[in-house]
Amino acid sequence: MAFQTYSLFVLSVIMISFGHVENRLNLLQLQNDIDKLKADFNSSHSDVADGGPIFTEKLSSWTERNEKRIILSQIISMYLKMLENTDRSKAHVRNISEELHTLKESLSDGSKKIEDLKDLTKLQMNDLKIQRKAVNELFSVLQKLGDTSSSQKRKRSQFQRLCKC
């Protein structure tokens, strides 16, 4: 039930990061809806604080915008999954769900990346056919890694030339 404790913060970060807050009223309405959801889940219960936050702590280690899209899409999916089992006749539950679905659609590329990561973990690396394919792709993978690190070095050196530190 600790999902609700930090939900306003997480939703605020998501909405502000990706430009979905047109005005402060939407966020205030969401806050009211989330307060009602907290009451539904009795999130003031003493066990909510046990173990610390479940989402906000993870958000701090994802710093790049594209990285954040990946983790935020997964967090939104978890909220949507949680809300599937709640009373949809309540207006506040519907409002929160609708907003989350809208946000999920805007983060669809992050969802695809999550699926790619999940697919990688399912690969049977002890399968000879998979191993053969992997070996055939090894040089290309290393080239892409080299391209990525060269690009990052180039950006750092450009910054150092521009910076009068």
N, C-alpha and C positions, 0 to 999 in steps of 0.2 A: 504493500500500500504506500510505500515511500515515493512512488511515481509522482504523486501530486505535490509534494512538499516544495519542489523547486520548479514546478511546471511554468509558473508565470515568468520566471527568469529565463528559462530555456526558450519558451515561446517568444519572449521579447527579443532575445538575441537572434533567433532565427528570423523573425519578421523584420527587424531592423537591418540585419546583415544583408538581406536579399530584397529590401525595398518594398515590403508588403504592408508597411504601416503608412497609410495615406494620411491619417490624422490621429491625434492622441485619443480621440473618442473610441476608436476601434480597440485600442489597447485597454482602455478603461472598461469597456464592455466585456472584453475577454477576461479581465481581472475579476469582474463580478461573476462571470460564468465559472471561472476556475475556483473562486471562493465557494460557490455552490457545490462544485464537484468535490472540493476538499471536505465539505460537510457530508456529502454522500459517502465518501470513503473513510470518514472519521480520521482524517489525516493529522489531527492534533494529538493522536494517541502517542504515548511515550515511546513506543518502539520505532517510530519514524526516524528519530535521530540516530539510532543504532547503526554503526558502520559508516556513517557519513553520507554525502551525496552520491547518487548513482549516475547522474548525467553531467552535471556542471563541472565536476572534477575532470572528466574525460575531455570536455570541450577545451580546457585550457592547454592541452598538449597539441592540439590541432590548430596551427597558426595560419597557414596559407588559405586563401579564399577557396580554392578548389578542394583542398583537404577538408575544410570545414563542411563543404557541401556533401562530402561522402559520409562523415560522421552524423551530420544533422539529418540526412535522409534516413539513416538507420534509426536514429532516435525518434523521428516522427513516425516511422513504421511501428516502433514499439508502442508509442502512445495510441496509435490507431488500433493496434491489436488489443490493447488494454480496453479501449472504449467499445470494442465490438461486444463485450460482455456486460455492458451497462444498459440502464433503462433508456432506450432511445425516445421514449415519449416525453422526456424532459427537454425543454427548450435549450437549457444551457449545455446539455450533452450534445445535442444536434449542432449548436453554434460552434462549439469547440471542434467537433468532428469535421464540420464543413471547412473551417479555417485550416485545420491540419491537412485535409485532402487537397486544398488549394496549394498549400506550401509543398506538399509531397509532389504535386505535379510540376512545380517550378524547380524541384530538385531531382528530377527524373534521371539526369545524367549521373548523379551521385548514387542513385539506386542501382543503376547498371554497373557501376564500378564495384559496388558491394557484391553484386551477383558474380562478377568476374573473380573477385577475391575468394568467394565461397567455392566457386568452381575449381579454382586452383587447389584449394585444400582437399578436394575430393579426388584429385588425380592419384592414381595408384602407381607410385614411382617405382615399385618393384615389378611392374608389368614390363616385359621386354619390349613390346611394341611402343609403349609410352617412352621408355628409355631411348629407343632408337630415334623417335621423333624429337625428343628433347635434345639429344646430341646433335641432330641436324640443325636445330635452331640456336644452338649455343653461341656461335659466332655472332649471329644477328642480335641476340640478347645483349651480349657484351658490347657490341657496337652502340646499341641504343643507350646503354649505361654510360659509355664513354661520351656520347653526344650530350647526355644530360649533365654529366659532371663538367664537361668543357663549357657548356652554356652557363652553368652556375659560376664557374671561375671567371668567365668573361664578364658577367654581371658584376661580380665583386670588384674586378679590376677597374671597370668603368666607374663604379661608385667611388672607388678610392681616388680616381683622377678628378672626379667632380667635387668630392668632399675636401674641404680645406681644414680638415681636422688636425 
